Amino acid sequence: MTDEEPGKLEALRQEVRAWLKENLPEGWGSPGYVAPERGSKEAHDLGKAWQKKVYDAGYTGFGIPTEYGGIERSRAEVAVIRDEMQRTGTPPPAGSLGPMIVIPTLLRYGNEEQKKRFIPKILSAEESWCECFSEPDAGSDLANIQKTGVRDGDEWVVNGQSVWTSGSKFADWGVVPVKTDPNAPRHRNLSYFVFDCTSPGFEVRPLKQMTGDAEFSETFFDNVRIPHANMIGEEGQGWYVAMATLEAERGGGIQFVAPSRRIEPTTLGGVDIYVELAKNTKRRGKTVWDDPIFRQRIAQFAIENEAMRHSRERMRVKAIKRQLTGNEQSIGSIFSREKNQRQANMVAEIMGANIQFMRGDPRALDDGSWTYTFLRTRGNTIETGTTEVLRGIIAERMLGLPRSRQ
Ligand SMILES: Cc1cc2nc3c(=O)[nH]c(=O)nc-3n(C[C@H](O)[C@H](O)[C@H](O)COP(=O)(O)OP(=O)(O)OC[C@H]3O[C@@H](n4cnc5c(N)ncnc54)[C@H](O)[C@@H]3O)c2cc1C
């Protein structure tokens, strides 16, 4: 199918629309629908089951070679599918880390056997993943990783600790860079592994965040045995493999993330929810919408969201053509993460004291979802590398400015 066949594209649109009607969870989108608690096993399982259905129907897995389970579609077809999914709004997929970071890493550094073993099950969501990178003393300074791996026959025995390991509560597999040569210089002393999270000695201790969720955990490796066959790339090449993972993460897995959730706003500027909130919130007898300052702020977000949407689309096309660098993706990443926080701050100003009521409190507006978003966005400028560190990357690697001294 080519971009020049609008009749076929329209038929695809109708097909996807009918498929969604048939396959969305019962009651989905209706006012009475009660979604499983965010972060719960039920929510995870729902996301997994949904992602599998989407994959089986041929509506995700684009841009990935078919020999690894990818699905071939033209850009126009992908756009139609994405559009219909976003228009309807669908369950969030379980564990986005697999498609976002593991697939790009495997495509770049994995061997044939590894790519064939792992990629199809990521696409079908049969296996979900976690990323054991950050340690108590290795966050921004990732090269300071202290986990050790000692070779024992066909296996490596791994010891150490990670922290902030998102999604590890329900993950089947993980990625982990490990110091395998304590005598080699920084950047050449690490090797990169995929490991089975059910391995004896791997322990997950959930950490509760201020949102009330335990989205991430501390994870411990106590003599965890990882087969040598699970090493991605060469021994000692782990730093470079880890950088490929981080590049993919900072770009939000732009080329591979399934179009099964609202990635972009569907209405112009995507600010309708703020308009509605401002119209429904009263202060001293007037609605917040009557205040021209708030109206201007909302309009400004509409402009920024549209700019982001076009910029993302441009990056997506560049990514498909393999012309996108991780450094370039840092620009959009900083902007959108800081924008999320600014939007949440504006909502808090609109809501006033009501923003303090959390989920479960009968006084909370929309069952505390605004409050949840306000609190969750605080982590946006930290996760996937802090915005300070990303600014350093732009300064050094794109603008050629001198390296900062610490
Ligand atoms: C919601 C969330 C989810 C996460 N999920 C995961 C996950 O799944 N897996 C995982 O491995 N990690 C995860 N992380 C961890 C995250 O990657 C780290 O928190 C982040 O890289 C910062 O590391 P750190 O916390 O050790 O802070 P530090 O590195 O100690 O930084 C402390 C402060 O110093 C600043 N700083 C440090 N170095 C520089 C520099 N060179 N230039 C300028 N400023 C600097 C930082 O910007 C920061 O403000 C997650 C974090 C959050 C918040």
The ligand as a Gaussian input file, in Angstrom:
#p B3LYP/6-31G(d) Opt

LIG

0 1
 C       10.579000       8.495000      38.385000
 C       11.975000       7.964000      38.210000
 C       12.162000       6.756000      37.572000
 C       13.467000       6.233000      37.419000
 N       13.617000       5.015000      36.825000
 C       14.854000       4.465000      36.724000
 C       15.038000       3.144000      36.187000
 O       14.091000       2.473000      35.784000
 N       16.289000       2.631000      36.137000
 C       17.369000       3.320000      36.563000
 O       18.471000       2.795000      36.470000
 N       17.241000       4.585000      37.089000
 C       16.012000       5.162000      37.178000
 N       15.853000       6.420000      37.723000
 C       17.028000       7.097000      38.251000
 C       17.482000       8.304000      37.447000
 O       18.043000       7.901000      36.209000
 C       18.517000       9.036000      38.325000
 O       17.815000       9.512000      39.455000
 C       19.165000      10.194000      37.609000
 O       20.001000       9.726000      36.587000
 C       19.980000      11.078000      38.577000
 O       20.872000      10.312000      39.322000
 P       20.941000      10.466000      40.929000
 O       19.562000      10.322000      41.455000
 O       21.988000       9.555000      41.421000
 O       21.352000      11.996000      41.180000
 P       22.833000      12.576000      41.158000
 O       23.545000      12.054000      39.973000
 O       23.453000      12.337000      42.505000
 O       22.569000      14.119000      40.951000
 C       22.234000      14.988000      42.038000
 C       22.092000      16.392000      41.467000
 O       23.348000      16.829000      40.906000
 C       23.183000      17.246000      39.553000
 N       24.327000      16.827000      38.748000
 C       24.997000      15.660000      38.813000
 N       25.976000      15.618000      37.892000
 C       25.905000      16.794000      37.206000
 C       26.664000      17.343000      36.099000
 N       27.657000      16.682000      35.521000
 N       26.304000      18.572000      35.656000
 C       25.269000      19.267000      36.229000
 N       24.553000      18.787000      37.293000
 C       24.852000      17.571000      37.743000
 C       21.929000      16.510000      39.075000
 O       21.313000      17.204000      37.998000
 C       21.075000      16.494000      40.334000
 O       20.360000      17.696000      40.454000
 C       14.578000       6.969000      37.895000
 C       14.370000       8.205000      38.530000
 C       13.090000       8.696000      38.698000
 C       12.910000      10.020000      39.369000

